[in-house]
Amino acid sequence: MLLQTHSLAGPYPHQPCEEAMLQVERINQWAFVGEMCIHGSLSGVDNTVSSRGAAVVFKKNEEGPASVTPLTGFPKLPLLVDTQQSRSTSVQLQKVITMRDHHPRLTEILLDGIGQISAAALEIISPPYPTDHYQAEVIRALGPLIRVNHGLLVSLGVSHPRIERVCQLVDHAQIGWTKLTGAGDGGCAIALFQPEAPREEFEDLVQTLATEALKTNEIALGADGVGVLWPAMFYTNGVTGRKFQDIDLERFENAVDAQEIEQLVGVKATECREGWSFWRHTLD
């Protein structure tokens, strides 16, 4: 929407870092408003990392706004499992609040443990990156922390039998570590696999998960942030080279069906499309 109202600059090659940061922050703020409409009160970390890309360290401060520190060297990590179990972030937050009200000391210990795990993980993935085997070394070090983190979240009451089933299947295969992600009580779990795990065992696990209606996606945490299928404008080849034209309101409204809209904006892009373009201010 911001692109269609000409409220954003770029993304384009060699865009100045300061300008790219300004555009990303504008997107981030609007995304945060949308998140609030859906989930109510929330941290803002999801929209921030989605906008900026790579990964961030998000920390609430007792005074002033939360701090967000980019991690541009974050290793790419695999596999997301969707339990296809609906859940509500606000309901999960209320569970933790209720537990804190009834057992404040215990809840504080659990939350402090999660904070210490985050600090330990940050130390593992922070530069310098001294060896060619950095990715494998990081995965082996993060794995046990992921397992402990999930256990603490279970103790806070925010897991779900479907998530526990994912953990059980991954543990049984003995090829990785699993934890819930997001609000819990359904939603998704992330599985981090041992670097030496055979591909065949990974594929066998995916098939087993599928038999229990658990959807899997191979993903890359730490990838690019917000981008557009460029052009959100389209081009034609002319005598002077490529010419860009806005997909304006008239062109959009004249599309006869969803398929034509997808073709217009570049879904299932053909050879005349350039593909995705990103504001890469945190990744340079």
N, C-alpha and C positions, 0 to 999 in steps of 0.2 A: 504493500500500500504506500509505503514511503517513497519507493521508486516511482510509482505511478503518479504521485503528486509532486515529483521532482524535488523531494526533500532530502535526497541523499546524493553524494558525489561518489562516483566510482561504483564498484571497484574497477581499476584499470591499471595496466602495467606501470611500474615505477611511481605509483601514487605515494606522495610524501607520508611518512609514518604518522606525523601529527594529524594530518587530514584523515587518514584511515582510522586512527583512534577515535576521532570525533564522530565519524559515521557509525562505527561499531557501538560506541556508547549511546548514541541516539537509538539505535535498534534495541540495545540492551534495556534501556529504560522503558520503551514501549512494550517489550516482551515481558518485563516485570509486571507491568500493569495487567497484561493478559493473564499471567500466572496468578495474580492476586484475585482476579475475577473468578477463576476456577477453584483455587485452593484456599483462599483466605490469607491469613497471616503466614508468611514463609520467609526463608532466609535470603532468597535471591540468588543462590549459588547456581541453580540449574540454568537460568537464563544467562548468567554471567559467563559460565564456562562454555555454553553453547554459542554465545556471541563471539567470545575471544578465541576459542579454539585451544588446542593443546590441553593443558590442565591448569588448575589454579589451586592455591592454598587459600581457603576462605576461613576467616577467623572473626568471630564476634568480639567486640571490645566493650568493656564496661562503660566507657565514656566515648562518645563520638561514633561515627559510622564504622561498619565492619571493614576489615582490611582484606583486599584481594591481591594475592601475589601470583603472577603468571609463572608457570613452570614450562619453559619452552623446550626443555630436553626430556620431557616425559616420554617413557617408552610406550610403544604401541602394544596393547594387550588384547587378547582374543575372547570371543564367544559370549553371547548373551542368551539366556533362556527365558522365554516368556511363559509364565504359568497360565496365561489367559484367564486369570482370576482377577476380577475387578476389585478395586480398593479405593479408599478415600484418604488422602493425605491428612485432612483436618481431623478425621476420626482417629488416625494413628497418633497424631500429635496429642490429642486429648487423652489417649491411653497413657502416654508417658507423663503428662501433667497430673493425671489422677494418681499414678504410682508415686510420683514425687510428693504429692500431698499426703499420701498415706505412709510412705516409707522414704522420707527425705534423705536420710543418711545413706541408705542402700542405693538409692537412685543416683546420688551424687558420686558414689564409688564407681558405679557402672559407667556413668558418663565420663568421669575422669579417666577410666581405663580406655575408653574409646578415644579420648583426646591424646593419651599417651601412645596408643597405637598409631594414630595419625602422625604424631611427631616422629616416631620411629620410622614410619614409611617415608616421610619427607626426607629424613637423613639418608635413607637408602637411595632415593631417586635424585638427590641433589648433585650438582656438578662438584668436582670434575668427573668425567667419565673416562677412566684410565685405560680400559682394555677393549679389545675387539669383541670380547664375549660379554659386554655390559648387559645386553638384553637378557641373556640366560641367567646371569648372576643376579640381576634384579628380580627376576621371576622367582628363583629359588628362595630369595630372602623375603619376598613379599608374601609368598604362599602361606606360611604359618601365621603371619599377622592377619591375613584375610580370614583364616579359620577362627582365630580367637575373636576377631571383630564380630563375626557372625554370631558366635556364642553369646557375646555380651548383648547383642541386639535381641536375640531370643529371650534372654533374661529380662529385657525391658518389655517383652510381650508384643513385639511388633512383627513376628514371623507368621507363617501360615503353613498348614500341612502340605500344600502344593510346593512351597519353597523347600520345606524339609525333605520332600521326596526328591527334588533335584539334587540337594546336598547328598542324600543317601546314595543315589545312583552314581554320582561323580566319585564319591568316596569308595564305593564298591569297585569301580573301575580302576582305582588307585593311580589315576593319571593327573590329578589336579586338586584345586581347592575352590570352594564355593562360598558365596555370601549373598544375602539379599541386597538389593540396591533400591534406592528411592525410599518411599514411605513404608514398604513392607506390607504384610497382610495380603499377599498376592502380588500382582505386578511382575517384576522381573528379578532374576538372580544373575549374577555374573560369575562365570567359571574361568579361572586362570589355570592353564595347563602347564605341566612340567615340560621344560624345553626338549627333553629327550623322549617324550611320549610318542609312540608310533602313530602315524596318521591313520592306520587301520583301526586302532583302538578308539581314536577320536571319532571316526565315522561310525563305528559300532555303537558308541554311546549316543550319538545323534539319532540313530535309528531307534534305539531303546527309548529315548525321550519322546520320540514321535509316536510310539505305540501307546503312550500315556497322555497323548494330546498336549505335550509340552513342546512349544514351538521354539526352534533354535535359529539364531542369526549369528554368523561370524562378523564381528565388528572390530573396529580399531579405535580403542580409547586413545586420546592424545592426537587426534587428527585435526584437520582444519576446522575453523569455527564457521560463523555465518557466511553464506555465499548466495549467489544467484545463478540460476541456469542462464548463462550469458549467451546471447543477449536476452534479457527480459525485453530486449529489443531484438529485432531480426535484421539480417543484412542481405543484400543482393550483390552479385558480382557485376560491376560495371567497368567501363573503359578505364576509369581512374582507380579501380580497385574496389574494396569492400565499402559499402555504404550502409550506415546504420539508420534504422527508422524505429521510432517508438511504437510499441503496441499500445495504441491509445484507446480511449473508452469506446470509440466508434467501432474499431476493429474487434475489440473484445465482445461488445454487445451483438455484433453481427454474426458471431460464431453460432452455428445452428444447434450444436450439441456438445456434450462434455468431451467427446473425442476430438472435435475440431478445436476446442479450447486447449486441449493437451498438445495438439500439433502446433498451435499458435505460439504457446509459451515454451515449447521445446521438450516436452516429455517424450521419451523415446527418441532422443535427438537424432536427426539424420546427418549426413555428411556435411551439410551446409551450416551446421551449428558448431560453435566453439566449445560448448560444454560449460562446466561450472567455473565460476570465477569468484575469488575470495578476497576479503579484506584481511591481509596477512600481517598486521602490525605486530602481533606477538610471535610470529614464526620466522621472521627474517633473521 
